[in-house]
């Protein structure tokens, strides 16, 4: 189905159609259309690099972890480990790959992890941040992973067994591995790969710099309607600088992109996100006494569909939280369709009610944030409210120079689009408090619309 015919389904669900909201011409709706629009070709083979191959797995129980480790050892310091198309390489044991230097992995086949949940929970690598565990850990200098292959987390069993639980619940003991984890890496370059069905976060990069993801596909799709692929963020980080993401297709169950504590110089350009929690800064300030910051970020040319929020900054509130700042962040050129809030500052994260948030407000400063060139429509979950800025009430935290420019998000609920703002003023457009009469009326005017299905997106019908 062509884009034009797909978006012709964005039609009247009550009354006469006043306006049809469409994606810009040529925007892909599927992995196939994404690859057609942004074709990826493997780099030209360089004859000076030694090429190493290893045996492939005979079946899903044939663990080649040892061969993979030895292959990377042989390819290290100037070589390439080649995993050809048509073959699967099953990893069933944790691998410490932090010794790498000037190594390439040419992945045209599939790397697939076993789904022995009890084994991995007992033997996986660990990281204290949000009690994370990992299948493997990569690290070193000048690491390039590229190709048209798949990195498969085999997540369905993990999602089934995690159903009904929450990752940030202090009592949660069911841990799920991160699909790709790197630490102390300099010059990590990932191109072309399809990250598939991660049990938990898809990528987690820690204490690293010069990080690049280009022409990436990331999907997590459950076959069980009662076990969603929760917390499958495409990208998370701690202590990173110089991060570049270009051309990515993301269809998962959590943040489309989410640099966490201590990220500097981050650029995202051209992402298509479906069903995600948005382009998120944070969450930040989770741990008592710890400083967190994110600064110098540009996220531009985004298509956000059927998600929780399109652009979001989230900072922790409560009696035992940290402190820090978010500074110099630009969200530019966003098209949003069927998202709750298209722009959202949440200074009452996580699961904090208004009373507790006022008593123990966030200690994170937020400054110099720009939301520029936004078009599309909201989901109607919050009525006519299409954006919300909830800044900290702490006398020790500032929320300043937050600006909207060319912000044209419509509501499907028939009213005037309203931007809610508390704790901040002079944002460049009209805004009202969520507790004002106008704010309450906007929030109360909720609406729903039947969803029109077309693979892979479900988009609400819209009457402008």
Secondary structure, DSSP 8 states (H G I E B T S, - for coil): --HHHHHTT---SSS---------TT---SHHHHHHHS--------TTSEEE-----SSTT-B-HHHHHHHHHHHTTTEEEEE-TT-EEEE-S-EEEEEEEEEEEEE-SEEEE---HHHHHHHSEEETGGGEEESEEEEEEEEEEESS-EEE---HHHHHHHTT--TT-TT-----EESEEEEEEEEEEEES-EEE--SS-SEEEEEEEEEEEEEEEEE---S-TTS--TT--S-EEEEEEEEEEEEEEEE-SSEEEEE-SSEEEEEEEEEEEESS-EEEEEEE--STT-EEEEEEEEEEEEEEES-SEEEEEEEE-STT--EEEEEEEEEEEEEEEEESEEEEEEEEETT--HHHHHHS--EEEEEEEEEEEEEEEE-STTTTEEEEEE----TT--EEEEEEEEEEEE-TTSS--EEEEES----SS--B-TTSHHHHHHHH------EEEETTEEEE----
